[in-house]
Amino acid sequence: MSRRVIESRPSSSARLESRLTSHAGLAFGLALAFGLAVSPTARAQEPDSPGTDLAAALARAELVVSGRVVDMVTFPHSPTGSPGICTRVTLEVERVQRGEAPRRVDFWVLGGRLGDRARRVTGQPTFVLGERVSVLLWSPDVPSIRWLASWRFGKWSLQADGTHQLEGGEAGEVAPLEEFVR
């Protein structure tokens, strides 16, 4: 998959930021006007929804797996067709800590880059090809479509010493995820 690289210059960055800001404001305004701001995908992924503390995130998680990110594909819509850039992340599973999982697991996150358009959702963890992570996943609406069970506690980066670095945690916050997953 080929990605276009945009040269970083202050003037083009300012124009891109301005375009993204105006598009985001317009989209949000239209969503409010038409009552779309509370779509099932948005409700499932709100940062203040259940899953904002570790206990709630673990209670919500139907599947907890560790592995390596092997693929990421960005789409102009959610997996259910709602508008908005979303990324499907594929994890090659090395370990299942809760639930049952195939060798590869797909899950979705809000945001990503699609051509010259980008969507970054504050608080939503991002993923990088090749990184090793543990993720807490759930399927709120459609059983075959998985999302992070929590923005803050949904992604844990695997460290070389076997510990987990919490993606959304305080700087240096490290925890043995295994102590929490039962």
DOMAR-693262 format. One record per residue (C-alpha): residue number from 1; residue in one letter; y, x, z. Coordinates in steps of 0.05 Angstrom, whole numbers. Layout:
<lumkols>
k->NUM, r->A, north->Y, east->X, up->Z
...
</lumkols>
This chain:
<lumkols>
k->1, r->M, north->0, east->0, up->0
k->2, r->S, north->66, east->29, up->-21
k->3, r->R, north->127, east->23, up->24
k->4, r->R, north->198, east->34, up->0
k->5, r->V, north->237, east->83, up->42
k->6, r->I, north->310, east->67, up->53
k->7, r->E, north->355, east->128, up->58
k->8, r->S, north->390, east->128, up->125
k->9, r->R, north->466, east->131, up->114
k->10, r->P, north->516, east->101, up->162
k->11, r->S, north->547, east->56, up->108
k->12, r->S, north->480, east->29, up->83
k->13, r->S, north->455, east->21, up->154
k->14, r->A, north->516, east->-18, up->173
k->15, r->R, north->508, east->-63, up->112
k->16, r->L, north->434, east->-74, up->126
k->17, r->E, north->449, east->-90, up->200
k->18, r->S, north->504, east->-138, up->179
k->19, r->R, north->458, east->-172, up->128
k->20, r->L, north->402, east->-178, up->178
k->21, r->T, north->449, east->-204, up->232
k->22, r->S, north->479, east->-257, up->186
k->23, r->H, north->410, east->-278, up->161
k->24, r->A, north->383, east->-282, up->232
k->25, r->G, north->443, east->-323, up->255
k->26, r->L, north->437, east->-370, up->196
k->27, r->A, north->361, east->-378, up->205
k->28, r->F, north->369, east->-392, up->280
k->29, r->G, north->424, east->-443, up->266
k->30, r->L, north->382, east->-478, up->215
k->31, r->A, north->321, east->-477, up->261
k->32, r->L, north->362, east->-509, up->316
k->33, r->A, north->391, east->-561, up->268
k->34, r->F, north->323, east->-581, up->243
k->35, r->G, north->286, east->-574, up->309
k->36, r->L, north->242, east->-517, up->286
k->37, r->A, north->260, east->-468, up->342
k->38, r->V, north->200, east->-491, up->382
k->39, r->S, north->144, east->-484, up->331
k->40, r->P, north->74, east->-472, up->359
k->41, r->T, north->79, east->-399, up->341
k->42, r->A, north->146, east->-390, up->375
k->43, r->R, north->122, east->-428, up->437
k->44, r->A, north->60, east->-386, up->441
k->45, r->Q, north->99, east->-321, up->437
k->46, r->E, north->160, east->-335, up->481
k->47, r->P, north->172, east->-276, up->529
k->48, r->D, north->182, east->-324, up->587
k->49, r->S, north->119, east->-364, up->573
k->50, r->P, north->55, east->-353, up->615
k->51, r->G, north->35, east->-281, up->609
k->52, r->T, north->99, east->-251, up->636
k->53, r->D, north->62, east->-221, up->694
k->54, r->L, north->-3, east->-184, up->691
k->55, r->A, north->-44, east->-237, up->727
k->56, r->A, north->-20, east->-292, up->680
k->57, r->A, north->-32, east->-248, up->618
k->58, r->L, north->-103, east->-232, up->641
k->59, r->A, north->-116, east->-306, up->656
k->60, r->R, north->-93, east->-324, up->586
k->61, r->A, north->-130, east->-268, up->550
k->62, r->E, north->-194, east->-292, up->517
k->63, r->L, north->-209, east->-223, up->488
k->64, r->V, north->-192, east->-154, up->513
k->65, r->V, north->-211, east->-97, up->467
k->66, r->S, north->-195, east->-23, up->458
k->67, r->G, north->-195, east->15, up->393
k->68, r->R, north->-155, east->47, up->337
k->69, r->V, north->-104, east->12, up->292
k->70, r->V, north->-133, east->20, up->222
k->71, r->D, north->-91, east->-28, up->181
k->72, r->M, north->-25, east->-67, up->183
k->73, r->V, north->-3, east->-117, up->131
k->74, r->T, north->64, east->-152, up->134
k->75, r->F, north->75, east->-223, up->108
k->76, r->P, north->137, east->-266, up->97
k->77, r->H, north->106, east->-321, up->140
k->78, r->S, north->61, east->-331, up->200
k->79, r->P, north->-14, east->-340, up->190
k->80, r->T, north->-3, east->-416, up->195
k->81, r->G, north->52, east->-414, up->142
k->82, r->S, north->114, east->-418, up->186
k->83, r->P, north->172, east->-377, up->156
k->84, r->G, north->189, east->-310, up->187
k->85, r->I, north->163, east->-240, up->177
k->86, r->C, north->97, east->-227, up->215
k->87, r->T, north->48, east->-170, up->214
k->88, r->R, north->-28, east->-174, up->216
k->89, r->V, north->-55, east->-114, up->255
k->90, r->T, north->-128, east->-93, up->247
k->91, r->L, north->-161, east->-56, up->304
k->92, r->E, north->-227, east->-19, up->297
k->93, r->V, north->-260, east->-37, up->362
k->94, r->E, north->-287, east->20, up->405
k->95, r->R, north->-297, east->-21, up->469
k->96, r->V, north->-298, east->-94, up->488
k->97, r->Q, north->-274, east->-107, up->559
k->98, r->R, north->-274, east->-184, up->556
k->99, r->G, north->-303, east->-233, up->507
k->100, r->E, north->-343, east->-219, up->444
k->101, r->A, north->-314, east->-182, up->384
k->102, r->P, north->-336, east->-158, up->316
k->103, r->R, north->-328, east->-85, up->296
k->104, r->R, north->-258, east->-100, up->271
k->105, r->V, north->-209, east->-150, up->302
k->106, r->D, north->-146, east->-177, up->269
k->107, r->F, north->-87, east->-202, up->309
k->108, r->W, north->-15, east->-220, up->293
k->109, r->V, north->53, east->-198, up->319
k->110, r->L, north->121, east->-224, up->302
k->111, r->G, north->164, east->-178, up->260
k->112, r->G, north->154, east->-121, up->211
k->113, r->R, north->185, east->-93, up->148
k->114, r->L, north->175, east->-127, up->81
k->115, r->G, north->211, east->-92, up->23
k->116, r->D, north->284, east->-87, up->42
k->117, r->R, north->278, east->-141, up->95
k->118, r->A, north->260, east->-128, up->168
k->119, r->R, north->248, east->-169, up->230
k->120, r->R, north->247, east->-138, up->299
k->121, r->V, north->235, east->-185, up->358
k->122, r->T, north->262, east->-158, up->423
k->123, r->G, north->205, east->-147, up->472
k->124, r->Q, north->150, east->-154, up->420
k->125, r->P, north->107, east->-91, up->421
k->126, r->T, north->100, east->-53, up->355
k->127, r->F, north->40, east->-17, up->329
k->128, r->V, north->29, east->47, up->288
k->129, r->L, north->-29, east->64, up->243
k->130, r->G, north->-78, east->110, up->278
k->131, r->E, north->-55, east->97, up->349
k->132, r->R, north->-107, east->80, up->402
k->133, r->V, north->-92, east->18, up->444
k->134, r->S, north->-122, east->-36, up->488
k->135, r->V, north->-97, east->-106, up->473
k->136, r->L, north->-102, east->-172, up->510
k->137, r->L, north->-111, east->-228, up->458
k->138, r->W, north->-113, east->-303, up->455
k->139, r->S, north->-116, east->-359, up->404
k->140, r->P, north->-66, east->-413, up->424
k->141, r->D, north->-72, east->-460, up->364
k->142, r->V, north->-125, east->-438, up->314
k->143, r->P, north->-187, east->-404, up->342
k->144, r->S, north->-190, east->-353, up->285
k->145, r->I, north->-117, east->-332, up->293
k->146, r->R, north->-104, east->-284, up->351
k->147, r->W, north->-38, east->-264, up->383
k->148, r->L, north->-21, east->-218, up->441
k->149, r->A, north->-31, east->-256, up->506
k->150, r->S, north->35, east->-229, up->532
k->151, r->W, north->92, east->-188, up->503
k->152, r->R, north->100, east->-145, up->565
k->153, r->F, north->27, east->-137, up->583
k->154, r->G, north->-7, east->-149, up->515
k->155, r->K, north->-8, east->-76, up->491
k->156, r->W, north->-32, east->-15, up->529
k->157, r->S, north->-31, east->53, up->496
k->158, r->L, north->-93, east->95, up->509
k->159, r->Q, north->-76, east->164, up->537
k->160, r->A, north->-116, east->228, up->527
k->161, r->D, north->-137, east->227, up->601
k->162, r->G, north->-167, east->157, up->595
k->163, r->T, north->-110, east->120, up->629
k->164, r->H, north->-69, east->66, up->596
k->165, r->Q, north->7, east->69, up->586
k->166, r->L, north->37, east->0, up->589
k->167, r->E, north->78, east->-11, up->525
k->168, r->G, north->129, east->-57, up->556
k->169, r->G, north->129, east->-25, up->625
k->170, r->E, north->178, east->19, up->660
k->171, r->A, north->182, east->91, up->636
k->172, r->G, north->121, east->128, up->660
k->173, r->E, north->85, east->66, up->684
k->174, r->V, north->11, east->82, up->678
k->175, r->A, north->-46, east->39, up->703
k->176, r->P, north->-122, east->37, up->699
k->177, r->L, north->-129, east->-28, up->659
k->178, r->E, north->-203, east->-31, up->677
k->179, r->E, north->-184, east->-47, up->750
k->180, r->F, north->-152, east->-111, up->727
k->181, r->V, north->-199, east->-136, up->673
k->182, r->R, north->-258, east->-173, up->701
</lumkols>
